[in-house]
Amino acid sequence: MTLSLEQVINKVRQLPPLPAVVMEILATSANEDVNVTVLARKISRDPALVSRILRVANSSFFGLSGKIGSIDQAVVVLGLHNVLLLATA
């Protein structure tokens, strides 16, 4: 199935907007000197996102010996790139 450019544009326009929290996270992360505490504070305003980030940070993939209990720790463990991927997913 091949879509025309007009069909693609119409599909993109139908996408729901990103939540305000995600937009704030993206804006904060654009700064070269990202403050983890500020970023974590913004993330913590979205309980679903906090849950997702903590679940991934505590997954066996990272193989940490202890449990990650704060969003600050999770951001450090996952790294900014992965946190942004989780926020926009």
C-alpha positions in Angstrom: 0.0 0.0 0.0 1.5 3.3 -1.1 0.4 6.5 0.4 0.4 9.8 -1.3 2.1 12.8 0.3 -1.3 14.3 1.0 -2.5 11.1 2.7 0.7 11.1 4.9 0.1 14.7 5.9 -3.5 14.0 6.8 -2.5 11.1 8.9 0.1 13.2 10.7 -2.5 15.9 11.5 -4.7 13.2 13.1 -2.0 12.3 15.6 -2.8 13.4 19.1 -0.6 16.1 20.6 2.1 15.1 23.0 1.2 15.7 26.7 2.4 19.0 28.2 4.8 17.2 30.6 6.5 15.5 27.6 6.8 18.8 25.8 8.4 20.3 29.0 10.8 17.3 29.3 11.9 17.7 25.6 12.4 21.5 26.1 14.5 20.9 29.3 16.6 18.2 27.6 17.4 20.6 24.7 19.6 22.5 27.2 23.3 21.3 27.0 23.6 21.5 30.8 20.5 19.4 31.7 19.9 19.4 35.4 18.8 15.9 36.5 16.9 17.2 39.5 14.9 19.6 37.3 14.2 17.0 34.7 13.2 14.4 37.4 10.8 17.0 38.9 9.1 17.5 35.6 8.9 13.7 34.9 7.4 13.1 38.4 4.3 15.1 37.4 3.3 12.2 35.2 2.7 9.1 37.3 2.4 6.8 34.2 5.8 8.0 32.9 7.4 7.6 36.4 6.1 4.0 36.5 7.5 3.2 33.1 10.9 4.7 33.7 11.3 3.0 37.1 10.2 -0.3 35.7 12.8 -0.1 32.9 15.5 1.1 35.3 14.8 -1.8 37.6 14.7 -4.4 34.8 17.2 -7.2 34.6 18.6 -5.6 31.5 20.6 -3.1 33.5 21.7 -5.8 36.1 22.0 -3.4 39.0 22.5 -5.0 42.4 20.2 -2.6 44.2 16.7 -1.3 43.6 16.2 2.1 41.9 13.7 3.9 44.1 13.8 7.5 42.8 13.2 9.1 39.5 16.5 11.0 39.9 18.4 7.7 40.1 16.5 6.2 37.2 17.4 9.1 35.0 21.0 8.7 35.8 21.0 4.9 35.2 19.0 5.1 32.0 20.6 8.2 30.5 18.9 11.1 28.9 18.5 9.5 25.5 16.6 6.5 26.9 14.5 8.7 29.2 13.5 10.8 26.2 12.6 7.6 24.2 10.4 6.4 27.0 8.8 9.8 27.4 7.9 10.1 23.7 6.9 6.4 23.3 
